[in-house]
């Protein structure tokens, strides 16, 4: 009998998140699952790692569970590092992160703890996918996502991914009938127009809440935003070489050493 | 008389870091400076932003200071957001971040709070540069860096940067005589081989410190690691479109909708 693929499951909403539970359920259909997820919500953690404080790792597996579950006090990227180095006895065949409660499309990939976990696995040479549903609520309906997640994960297990490429998968918040299919996309050029909500503590000290509105500056038909708008699951291949290769020639013309 | 350019200065080592002081000193030579930096060290914060707690912003400017200084309880990316929205009365002409105590070359760009501040400014359309010295110590010698930082910042003010490009500048820890010049580079393919140092609390609970060794898998002459090794200041143009454009065609051939 063939050995089942080993699948590391993590997220950034924390080990109790319903999105994580759904992802575990789908992955149990296609492999041997180990869960290492943050012990508290870590949204917006970007690619943070814990350098100046210690990490805890607790096993939460209950009797009769079909898979092992651990929680860590670290960030999503820490969870992947500690899973690979301290929990798993072999390199996983796949790392999946999510299902995030909320979008990680376009510029959100930069701020996303979900994607940083997947990217961390990618840096370690493990095929990795981040999944996000476009619904921030805790009781979001993850059911329609399931067949898409299963299909994409199974294909990645079968075919592998191009070298140093990670998938960022965003799923519209639609019923099964309204989901149109899957599109491979590029990241739209968008950003957040911040607004700080200024308040005062009961003691009279100012403080701020970060809020903002999402602005898409990119009308491209081939963007993740356009695909999501039309009801498609958007798959963006992501890399961690941030070099703007196209700018190298122009900068060389600056003759910085004259 | 021409208006002096407005320069936002930030970092990730916190508002008291000697590297920040050096960067302020150099920038005061070429523009009007406003400092908004984290109130505590934020190394390894990646592109984290503060979504689930509040932010404080305190003015630290002392009588007779030539520039205004603020500290924020947020991450480096938060500092840039709050500076633009709550502190500055016009869009800055330049944002500089650093001088980081320690390297942000190759894969470190992903984990770097210094670079996340610069990238955040870049997302907002502000020409931005992160500076790092390859010396982790608090009393690092920043003197030899100064002429390089001044030259690069002045050139960016003069010429602007290509659209959506940010500069990641790493400086070898060498004397003025031993620094060879400036090289435009690409990010080397490298990563950290983690090792977790497992210990026990006085109460007998396990905990971990994240440690590791840096591994460079990339012999390219055109990489930042190669330039630094040879004594050059390495300038990598960085972008925040993480799309692996080269992988789109291959993924389309997977026929995900069959």
Interface residues (C-beta under 8 A of the other chain):
Chain A: X41 X43 X44 X45 X46 X47 X48 X49 X50 X51 X52 X54 X55 X56 X57 X74 X75 X77 X78 X81 X82 X84 X85 X86 X107 X109 X110 X111 X116 X119 X123 X124 X151 X152 X155 X159 X161 X162 X164 X165 X168 X181 X182 X184 X186 X187 X189 X191 X194 X195 X196 X198 X199 X205 X206 X207 X208 X209 X210 X235 X236 X237 X238 X239 X240 X241 X242 X243 X244 X245 X246 X247 X248 X250 X251 X252 X254 X256 X257
Chain B: X41 X43 X44 X45 X46 X47 X48 X49 X50 X51 X52 X54 X55 X56 X57 X74 X75 X77 X78 X81 X82 X84 X85 X86 X107 X109 X110 X111 X116 X119 X123 X124 X151 X152 X155 X159 X161 X162 X164 X165 X168 X181 X182 X184 X186 X187 X189 X191 X194 X195 X196 X198 X199 X205 X206 X207 X208 X209 X210 X235 X236 X237 X238 X239 X240 X241 X242 X243 X244 X245 X246 X247 X248 X250 X251 X252 X254 X256 X257
